[in-house]
């Protein structure tokens, strides 16, 4: 009986090896031939917005490289979570990708009913660009730099107000980071979008905000806004005379609005390598670099490993800021 069992098991075992080898060989061949069809790029924000426009510009060049079309699928809603979840649940075959912005790092902090885990279900592919935010104030505020603003905020705790495009937006967390690092207390006034948040500062409804370059540039020559500092560790090429917050005494201060590519977690390495190579080549094109720079964006093109490590640091950093600020999931 024992011998019969051994004889019956052996052919199954060999067949299993053959099956695995066949599947592995097929997967390797499939990955080498990638892509054989068009690729869907999910952008979890409305068409025509900043994230969408950057995604389209980069994807168009990637499509030319692959000789395949990148089909943009705008799945907006829930601060980017609807589109991100769609990609997290997609087949990990390299034909459904995500191009999203930095708020994905706080998705778990802000959402009660989140049905995916960005760290577990998505694979960072490459940070494409980063965009610094500028701290701007209404001209009536009697401050000329960040040190004076901090001193004023400490003299008037809880009275200075700032706008953002909503709870959990980059402008919200960026100011809360400043609050945490300098022990000041400013009040958040959320608006439905960056444009009304900008208007609120210009009109004097609020005193200040952190905003991206394209929003503020046209309002500087006519003195509708005063710029106090930039949120990056290095000065921005679009306004090189504006000092960083770190230069003005806020040690270790960095807050960037970044955009990056993600894939479903189990996407094969060979496919990820091909996609990463296409991202880097696209971002290296002089015409694309010039276009992005004109919008105040810095080209990054980080490796999957570097982006994964940065993404982890972002999650830890902004989770701590949310706890300190008492920001609750909604």
C-alpha positions as CSV (number, residue, x, y, z in Angstrom):
1,X,0.0,0.0,0.0
2,X,2.8,2.4,0.9
3,X,4.5,1.7,-2.5
4,X,1.3,2.3,-4.3
5,X,1.0,5.7,-2.6
6,X,4.5,6.6,-3.5
7,X,3.9,5.7,-7.2
8,X,0.7,7.7,-7.3
9,X,2.2,10.8,-5.7
10,X,5.3,10.9,-7.9
11,X,3.6,11.6,-11.3
12,X,1.5,14.4,-9.7
13,X,4.6,16.0,-8.2
14,X,6.4,15.9,-11.6
15,X,3.4,17.3,-13.3
16,X,3.3,20.1,-10.8
17,X,6.9,21.0,-11.5
18,X,6.1,21.1,-15.2
19,X,3.0,23.2,-14.7
20,X,4.9,25.7,-12.5
21,X,7.8,25.9,-15.0
22,X,5.3,26.4,-17.9
23,X,3.5,29.2,-16.0
24,X,6.8,30.8,-15.0
25,X,8.1,30.6,-18.6
26,X,4.8,32.1,-19.9
27,X,4.9,34.9,-17.4
28,X,8.5,35.8,-18.3
29,X,7.7,35.8,-22.0
30,X,4.6,37.9,-21.4
31,X,6.6,40.4,-19.3
32,X,9.2,40.7,-22.0
33,X,6.6,41.4,-24.6
34,X,4.9,44.1,-22.5
35,X,3.0,46.1,-23.5
36,X,0.8,44.4,-26.2
37,X,-2.2,46.7,-25.7
38,X,-3.2,50.2,-24.5
39,X,-2.6,51.1,-20.9
40,X,-5.2,52.7,-18.6
41,X,-3.9,55.5,-16.4
42,X,-6.3,56.3,-13.6
43,X,-6.1,59.9,-12.4
44,X,-8.3,60.3,-9.3
45,X,-9.0,64.0,-9.9
46,X,-11.1,65.9,-12.4
47,X,-10.1,66.4,-15.9
48,X,-8.4,69.8,-16.5
49,X,-7.0,70.1,-13.1
50,X,-3.3,70.3,-12.3
51,X,-2.8,66.6,-11.5
52,X,-4.7,65.6,-14.7
53,X,-2.7,68.0,-16.9
54,X,0.7,66.8,-15.6
55,X,-0.4,63.1,-16.0
56,X,-1.5,63.6,-19.6
57,X,1.8,65.4,-20.5
58,X,3.9,62.5,-19.1
59,X,1.7,59.7,-20.3
60,X,1.6,61.1,-23.9
61,X,5.4,60.7,-24.1
62,X,5.3,57.2,-22.5
63,X,2.8,56.2,-25.0
64,X,5.1,57.2,-27.9
65,X,7.9,55.1,-26.4
66,X,5.7,52.0,-26.1
67,X,3.8,52.7,-29.3
68,X,0.7,52.2,-27.3
69,X,-1.9,54.7,-26.1
70,X,-2.2,55.7,-22.4
71,X,-6.0,56.1,-21.9
72,X,-6.7,58.6,-19.1
73,X,-9.5,57.5,-16.8
74,X,-10.5,60.4,-14.5
75,X,-12.1,58.8,-11.4
76,X,-12.4,61.7,-9.0
77,X,-14.0,61.7,-5.6
78,X,-13.2,61.0,-1.9
79,X,-9.9,63.0,-2.0
80,X,-8.5,60.7,-4.7
81,X,-9.5,57.4,-2.9
82,X,-12.0,56.2,-5.5
83,X,-9.5,56.1,-8.3
84,X,-6.7,54.7,-6.0
85,X,-9.0,51.9,-4.9
86,X,-9.9,51.0,-8.5
87,X,-6.2,50.5,-9.2
88,X,-5.5,48.7,-6.0
89,X,-8.2,46.1,-7.1
90,X,-7.2,46.0,-10.7
91,X,-5.3,43.0,-12.3
92,X,-1.6,43.4,-11.6
93,X,-0.6,43.1,-15.2
94,X,0.7,46.6,-15.9
95,X,-2.3,47.7,-17.9
96,X,-3.9,49.7,-15.1
97,X,-1.8,52.3,-13.4
98,X,-2.4,55.2,-11.0
99,X,-1.1,58.7,-11.3
100,X,-2.0,60.6,-8.1
101,X,-0.9,63.3,-5.7
102,X,0.5,63.5,-2.2
103,X,-2.8,63.3,-0.3
104,X,-2.7,59.6,-0.9
105,X,-0.2,59.4,2.0
106,X,-2.9,60.5,4.4
107,X,-5.7,58.4,2.9
108,X,-5.8,56.1,5.9
109,X,-5.7,59.0,8.4
110,X,-8.6,60.9,6.8
111,X,-11.0,58.2,5.7
112,X,-13.1,56.1,8.1
113,X,-14.4,53.7,5.5
114,X,-11.3,53.1,3.4
115,X,-11.5,49.8,1.5
116,X,-7.9,49.5,0.5
117,X,-4.5,50.1,2.1
118,X,-2.2,52.2,-0.1
119,X,1.0,50.7,1.4
120,X,-0.3,47.1,1.1
121,X,-2.3,47.2,-2.2
122,X,-0.3,49.6,-4.3
123,X,3.3,49.5,-5.5
124,X,5.2,52.9,-5.8
125,X,6.6,53.1,-9.3
126,X,8.2,56.6,-9.5
127,X,7.7,60.0,-8.0
128,X,7.4,62.0,-11.2
129,X,7.5,65.6,-9.9
130,X,7.4,67.7,-6.8
131,X,5.9,71.1,-6.3
132,X,6.8,73.5,-3.5
133,X,4.1,75.6,-1.8
134,X,4.6,79.3,-1.1
135,X,3.4,80.8,2.1
136,X,1.5,83.9,1.1
137,X,-0.3,86.5,3.2
138,X,-2.7,89.3,2.6
139,X,-0.7,92.6,2.3
140,X,-2.5,94.1,5.3
141,X,-0.9,91.6,7.6
142,X,2.0,93.4,9.3
143,X,4.7,90.8,8.6
144,X,7.5,90.7,6.0
145,X,9.0,87.2,6.6
146,X,8.3,83.9,8.4
147,X,10.0,84.9,11.6
148,X,7.7,88.0,11.9
149,X,4.7,85.8,11.1
150,X,5.6,83.3,13.9
151,X,6.1,86.2,16.4
152,X,2.7,87.7,15.4
153,X,1.0,84.3,15.7
154,X,2.4,83.7,19.2
155,X,1.2,87.2,20.2
156,X,-2.3,86.4,18.9
157,X,-2.8,82.7,19.5
158,X,-5.8,81.2,17.7
159,X,-6.7,84.4,15.8
160,X,-4.8,84.2,12.5
161,X,-6.6,82.2,9.9
162,X,-5.5,80.3,6.8
163,X,-7.3,78.8,3.9
164,X,-6.9,75.5,2.0
165,X,-8.7,73.6,-0.7
166,X,-10.2,71.3,2.0
167,X,-9.6,69.1,5.0
168,X,-6.6,66.9,4.2
169,X,-5.4,69.0,1.3
170,X,-1.7,69.9,0.9
171,X,-2.3,73.4,2.1
172,X,-4.0,72.2,5.2
173,X,-1.2,69.8,6.3
174,X,1.5,72.1,5.2
175,X,0.3,74.8,7.6
176,X,-0.3,72.3,10.4
177,X,3.3,71.2,10.0
178,X,4.4,74.8,10.6
179,X,2.1,75.0,13.6
180,X,3.6,71.9,15.0
181,X,7.3,72.9,14.4
182,X,6.9,76.4,15.8
183,X,4.2,75.9,18.5
184,X,1.9,78.5,17.0
185,X,-1.9,78.2,16.8
186,X,-3.6,79.3,13.6
187,X,-7.2,78.5,12.5
188,X,-8.0,76.5,9.4
189,X,-10.8,77.7,7.1
190,X,-11.4,75.0,4.4
191,X,-12.7,75.9,0.9
192,X,-14.0,73.8,-1.9
193,X,-10.9,74.0,-4.2
194,X,-7.7,75.9,-4.5
195,X,-9.2,78.8,-6.5
196,X,-11.6,79.9,-3.7
197,X,-8.8,79.3,-1.1
198,X,-6.7,81.8,-3.1
199,X,-9.6,84.3,-3.4
200,X,-10.1,84.2,0.3
201,X,-6.5,85.4,0.9
202,X,-6.7,88.1,-1.8
203,X,-10.0,89.4,-0.4
204,X,-8.8,89.3,3.2
205,X,-11.3,86.7,4.4
206,X,-8.3,84.9,5.8
207,X,-4.8,86.1,6.4
208,X,-2.7,83.5,4.7
209,X,-2.3,80.2,2.9
210,X,0.2,77.8,1.4
211,X,-0.4,77.7,-2.4
212,X,1.4,76.3,-5.5
213,X,3.2,78.7,-7.9
214,X,0.7,78.7,-10.8
215,X,-2.0,80.1,-8.5
216,X,-0.1,83.0,-7.1
217,X,2.3,84.2,-9.8
218,X,-0.1,86.6,-11.6
219,X,-1.1,88.2,-8.3
220,X,2.4,89.2,-7.1
221,X,3.2,92.1,-9.5
222,X,0.1,94.0,-8.4
223,X,0.8,93.3,-4.7
224,X,-2.4,91.4,-4.1
225,X,-0.3,88.9,-2.2
226,X,2.9,89.0,-0.2
227,X,5.2,85.9,-0.3
228,X,6.9,85.0,2.9
229,X,8.6,81.7,2.2
230,X,8.7,78.4,0.3
231,X,8.1,75.0,1.7
232,X,10.9,73.1,0.0
233,X,14.4,72.5,1.4
234,X,15.9,74.4,-1.5
235,X,14.6,77.6,-3.2
236,X,12.3,77.4,-6.1
237,X,13.5,78.4,-9.6
238,X,10.3,80.2,-10.3
239,X,10.9,82.6,-7.3
240,X,14.6,82.2,-6.4
241,X,14.6,85.3,-4.2
242,X,12.1,83.7,-1.8
243,X,13.8,82.0,1.2
244,X,12.9,78.6,2.4
245,X,11.2,78.2,5.8
246,X,14.3,76.3,7.0
247,X,16.5,79.3,6.0
248,X,14.2,81.4,8.1
249,X,14.7,79.4,11.2
250,X,12.1,76.5,11.0
251,X,14.6,73.6,11.1
252,X,13.9,70.5,9.0
253,X,10.8,72.0,7.5
254,X,9.8,70.4,4.2
255,X,6.3,70.0,2.7
256,X,5.9,69.2,-1.0
257,X,3.0,68.5,-3.2
258,X,4.2,65.6,-5.2
259,X,2.8,63.4,-8.0
260,X,3.7,59.8,-8.7
261,X,2.9,56.6,-10.5
262,X,1.6,53.5,-8.7
263,X,0.8,50.0,-9.9
264,X,-1.2,47.2,-8.2
265,X,1.0,45.6,-5.6
266,X,1.6,42.2,-7.4
267,X,2.7,43.7,-10.7
268,X,5.7,41.8,-12.1
269,X,9.2,43.3,-11.6
270,X,9.9,43.2,-15.3
271,X,6.8,45.3,-16.1
272,X,7.7,47.8,-13.3
273,X,11.2,48.1,-14.8
274,X,9.8,48.8,-18.2
275,X,7.4,51.4,-16.9
276,X,10.0,53.1,-14.7
277,X,12.3,53.4,-17.7
278,X,9.6,55.0,-19.7
279,X,8.8,57.5,-16.9
280,X,12.5,58.5,-16.7
281,X,12.9,59.0,-20.4
282,X,9.7,61.1,-20.6
283,X,10.8,63.3,-17.8
284,X,14.2,63.8,-19.4
285,X,12.8,65.3,-22.6
286,X,13.8,68.9,-22.7
287,X,10.4,70.1,-23.9
288,X,8.6,68.3,-21.2
289,X,11.0,69.5,-18.5
290,X,10.5,73.1,-19.7
291,X,6.8,72.7,-19.6
292,X,6.8,71.3,-16.1
293,X,9.3,73.9,-14.8
294,X,7.0,76.7,-16.1
295,X,4.4,75.4,-13.8
296,X,6.8,75.4,-10.8
297,X,7.3,71.7,-10.8
298,X,10.7,70.0,-10.1
299,X,11.3,66.8,-12.1
300,X,12.2,63.9,-9.9
301,X,11.9,60.5,-11.6
302,X,12.8,58.5,-8.5
303,X,13.4,54.8,-8.6
304,X,10.7,52.4,-7.3
305,X,12.8,51.7,-4.2
306,X,13.4,55.4,-3.4
307,X,9.8,56.3,-4.0
308,X,8.6,53.5,-1.7
309,X,11.0,54.7,1.1
310,X,9.9,58.3,0.6
311,X,6.2,57.3,0.6
312,X,6.7,55.4,3.9
313,X,8.3,58.5,5.4
314,X,5.4,60.7,4.2
315,X,2.9,58.4,5.8
316,X,4.6,58.5,9.2
317,X,5.2,62.3,9.0
318,X,1.7,63.3,8.1
319,X,0.1,60.8,10.4
320,X,1.9,62.5,13.3
321,X,0.9,65.9,12.1
322,X,-2.7,64.8,11.9
323,X,-2.6,63.5,15.4
324,X,-1.1,66.7,16.8
325,X,-3.6,68.8,14.9
326,X,-6.6,66.7,16.0
327,X,-7.6,66.0,12.4
328,X,-10.2,63.2,12.5
329,X,-11.2,60.7,9.8
330,X,-14.4,61.5,8.0
